[in-house]
Amino acid sequence: MSCGMPVPPVNGSIVGQDFSLGARATYKCNPGFRLSGPVTTSVTCQESGRWSPIEAPPRCVPVTCPDIGHSAVEHGRWRLIYGTQNLYDAIMMLICDPGYYYRGQRVIRCQANSTWNYPNPRPVCDIISCGDLGTPPNGNKIGTLTVYGATAIFSCNTGYTLVGSRVRECMSNGLWSGTQVQCLAGHCGTPEPIVNGQIIGENYNYRGSVVYQCNQGFRLIGVSVRICEQDHRWSGRTPVCVPITCGHPGNPTFGMTQGTQFNLNDVVRFACNTGYVLQGAVKSSCQVNGQWNNALPRCKIVNCTEPGHVENSIRQVLPSGPHRYSFQTTVSYRCNLGYYLLGTSSISCQGDGTWDRSLPKCLLVLCDRPSIPPYAQISGERRTVGSVIRYSCIGQRTIIGNTTRMCQLDGQWSGSPPHCSGMENYVQIGCLTTSRARPHLVIMGGQAHGALRAQGKLETVMNRTIAGSPTDTKGFLISCGNPGTPRNAQILIHDGLTFSKSITYACREGYYSTGMLTRHCTVNGTWTGNMPECSVIHCGDPGVPANGVRLGNDFTYNHTVSFQCSPGFNMDADRASTLICTKDRTWNGTKPLCKAIVCGPPPIIPNGQVVGTDFIWGSSISYSCNQGYQLSLPTLLTCQGKGNWSGEKPQCFPVFCGDPGMPAQGRREDRGFTYLSSVSFSCYPPLVVVGSTRRYCQYDGTWSGTQPSCIVSCRITISSTVFFNCRKGYLLQGSISRTCLPNLTWSGFQPECIAHHCSQPELSPQSDVRAIELPSLGYTLIYTCQPGFYLAGGSEHRTCRSDGSWTGKPPLCAADNRPSGESPVGTVQEPPSKLPVPGGVFAKNSLWRGSYEYLGKKQPAMLSITAFEPFSNRVNGTLIDHSGVELKLAGTYKKEEAQLLLQVHQIKGPVEIFVNKFKIDNWALDGHVSYISSSNSFVYQGFVRGKGFGQFGLQRLESLDPSRENTGYNFASNSSSVAAAILVPFIAMIIAGFALYLYKHRRRPKVPFNGYVGHENTNGRATFENPMYDRNIQPTDIMANETEFTTPFSYYIHSFILETVRGEEVHHIFAHLPTEDIH
């Protein structure tokens, strides 16, 4: 007889195989379970065929493990992820508090022995470190802690503007909040111009200085140096250039000032009135301090020398000044009795300190030999004044008339000659005297002939015949009188004052004669010709050399004039600086020439160049450094009067980028922090790098790439897809979904959430969206389908209406399974591929053709790459505009981001075009490069920085293999690429601009995710920039599909998955979480 197998308890079994009468069966619970309550553990088969006792079979209940709260982990807690709390087979996971990460085995299980399988050592929650941020160049950082919750406060030095987040906090995801801080130099703009002056210096950044200089002849009122301050304003006020004037210096007493200009370097001359001589400076020049360089001179009256005495005369002096023989003093001479005057009786003191005439002479008065009447005789030989002669007759004749005659003062004998008796027919000859000492002959009877008269001196020779008697008798001599002496002359030769005599004059030194210097006494008692004149010798004004001055205004005989060149000019060595007036009334040479002083080329500096091309005296030059270098000091060199440069030569030092920081639990290798230096980062295993593994010091003093951090790897399987959605009030721009590619980069474009009043339209999961503000439409969204999909329906662009709705229909992107692989007419063209762009895409001599937008119209253009440096990725090129304008461009290609900013540094072409169109300091092409697989070419597209400009698109004319990563490419011509570049539709230009627009805004606070860059770190492990590890996360919903996580879980799972259910702004919902990753 058998009772059959008893019913085993749930989660239990029966022990035993004999179920016959009297057999015993035992209840047993499965591992992890125990029998519940005071029940029988075994039963016996009875005769009734039933098992005894007849109560219900026992129950197996799970064993209980101790409450996990007794084993609490600091800064963490255990969370049930499987089973029932504290019961067998329950699985608990250690969840660290925000800002902490687990270390060790984080999953425990309740075992059958009622104990937890704690690992050894037990897991702990360590605080997260975000790594050192470093101090930005030209700035300061407050805060030294780098762990969760720590804050760093940044400030910039005076004159620098903070760009980025002023306060950054170490967040629970191990990243710093906010954006990287940069201290950019302030820019003050062009300083105000100055009238009659110039501004030296072109450094308008913070602490840059400019120097104001006035033109020659002007002085500066105000501060000459202005410095760009922190508030982007120039220090002080704009100075003023006013003419340097010294005012009228005044007139010296008894003199005058010659000159009408009294400004800087003007020269006035002083002259005294006639009869006065200058004591002091003859000229004075106006100095830069507004003062004359010489004091006002004095005019002292001229004194002549002692004139001397004339023998046999009496001198009388008539003074007219403070001294006996001062200017205009007259000295007269009167001869003693018995003497007559030859010359002028008075002389005067002239203005030059000389007497106007030579001294006269007092000559002895002699009477002529008396005539002897017939038959008479004379006794007495003396003819001086007072001498007496006596007449007597020969024989028995008697004297009739005066028997004696005396020589008078006028040189005539007194009375008339007597005659002897017996001379009945005698004719009396008498003399009619004149006012002079010499008489004129008068015949009172008989005949007289043979008289000659000359001016001033009469001498007469008479032959007298008596009627009836032919006897010849000697008559009186005719005298011409005293002729006088001309001014500034003297009597050189004279032999008498009577007929046929002559007198010769000579001019004083420094004078020349006009007229005959020799005069003769004629028969009619007058002198021939006129009195001669002696005029001063004058050589005339020699002139003033250009850019020079003349010293001296006396152009008379034996005087000199000298010449000086103005500052900045040198005198020609072939000509003398001093001229003298010669006696032939000419200068002994010609005035000199003043040539401008020109300094030689200024010294050159490595990595810099001279700014300025004017090297003449007084001009200044400055220096500027090549890109990536900065001046050691603001320097101004000025050309000096000796032809040399003044000032200190600067140096161009490499730009300093500052310490880029060190990631926590990572290491750094560097060779300095200056321009072109690079630093590389790596993490200690098993941590991986998030950010840039290598960063370069750029020309603008910033580091390329993004700041790296070391995080626990959260591996996402290839082909996993993440979906994005913005919360209400925001519009998504970028890729709606992104897929992890085999190269560990993410497909699509970086998404961002933009605040907007229009509601979020329906989105196709396989589409990308961009936005643009069109003048004719408004805010417009433009859709493109991701690779492998095409636009099967809906609208490719939709515009926001005033009521918040959208035009058109939602786009529909369908999988492209068509055999032809071609998109139908009207569909969106293939977007740029995310294949990596080779570093040598901008190789030398490569050509890019396309167009740009200006004032709403497309303008064709060609970009020619003229230089490319592989090490620094420096690109130089020339953009040729259709109008003939050539723009020289330069920039640095950011290889990791495939981005290039080309800034203009030189413009050539028609002035009327580029002045109105391209004349802007910051004109540039700002875009990125992408690969177009359909045409096997690269496109450089983006926006043009400049007023009136829009987007641009340029296609490379040579094909290039994007998989190659060296710069030694062999480029081949591709005619289809050329045609495609010319026929790029307008809509493609709009689409191209959005890629750059998203890129440019990816670092703004509203951007939710950074770009992804696949790279290889130094330990050979492939890493990627995970979109969930975002530094600037904003309101966004992320949905993931088919996402797998490998064991162990990182703390990011907690931060981004489990904790988001509390209603935080960002939600990550994973559709599938494999249980094997938990176990």
FENWOKA-V237036 format. One line per field, one symbol per residue. ss: DSSP state (h for helix, s for strand, l for the rest). phi: phi as a letter, one per 30 degrees, with the letter a starting at -180 (. if undefined). Layout:
ss = ???
phi = ???
This chain:
ss = lslllllllllssssllllslllsssssslllsssslllllsssslllllssllllllsssslslllhhhhllllsssssssllllslllsssssslllsssslllsssslllllslllllllsssslslllllllllssssllllslllsssssslllsssslllsssslllllslllllsssslslllllllllssssllllslllsssssslllsssslllsssslllllslllllsssslslllllllllssssllllslllsssssslllsssslllsssslllllslllllsssslslllllllllsssssslllllllslllsssssslllsssslllsssslllllslslllsssslslllllllllssssllllslllsssssslllllsslllsssslllllslllllssllllllllsssslllllllsssslllssslllslslslllllssssllsllllsllllssllllllllsssssslllslllsssssslllsssslllsssslsllsslllllsssslslllllllllssssllllslllsssssslllsssllllllsssslllllsllllllssslslllllllllssssllllslllsssssslllssslllllssslllllsslllllssslslllllllllssssslllslllsssssslllsssslllsssslllllslllllsssslllsllllsssssslllsssssslsssslllllslllllsssslllllllllllsssssssslllsssssssslllssssslllsssslllllslllllsssslllllllllllllllllslllllllllllllssssssssllsssssssssssssllllssssssssllllssssssssshhhlssssssssssllhhhhhhhllllllsssssssssllllssssssssslllsssssssslssllllllllllllsslhhhhhhhhlllhhhhhhhhhhhhhhhllllllllllllllsslllllssllllllllllllsssssslllslllllhhhhhhhhhhhhllllssssllllhhhll
phi = .bciddddddibacckbccdeidcccdbddejbbdcidcddbbbdcddicdcdcddddcccddcceedddcdcdiaacbdcaiceiceidcccdcddejbbdbjdccbbdcddibddddbdddbccddcciddicdeibbbckcdbceidbbccbcdejccdckcdbbcdcddicddibecbccddbciddddbdiabccjbccdeidbbccbcdejbbdckddcbcdcddibddicddbccddbciddjcddiabcckbcbceidccbcbcdejbcdbkddbbcdcddicddbdddcccddcddedjccdibccbccdbbdcdcdeidcccbbdddjbbccjcdbbbdddcicddbdddbccddbdddddcddibbbcjcdbddjdbcbcacdicdcdcjddbbcdcddicddibddbcdjcdcdcdccbcdcdcdcdcdbccaibbajdbbbdiacbccccccceibdddbddddccciddibddhbbdcbabkcceidbbbcbdddjbbcbjddcbbdcdcibddicddcccddbciddjcddiabccjbccceiccbbbbddejbcddddbddbcbdcddibddacddcccddbddeddcbdiabdckbccdeidbbbbbcdejbbddadbbcbdcdcicccjcddbccddcciddibddhbbbbbbjcceidbbbbbcdecdbdckddbbcdcdcicddibddbcbddcdcddidbccbacddjbcdbkddbbcddediccdibddaccdaddddddbdecccbbbaccedcjdbcccbcdejbbdcaicdbbcddddjcbdibddbccddcdddicdddjdddddddcddcddcdcdeidcbblabcbhibdbdabccdcabcddchdbbabccdddjdccdcaacddddchbbcccdbabbkeddddddccdadcdaccabcbccddchbcbcblccdldicbdbbbcddcdaddddbcccdcdbdbddddddddcdddddddddddededddcdcdedddbddcbdacddcicdbacdddccdbdbeaccccbhccbddddcdddddccdddddjddcbcccdbbeddddd
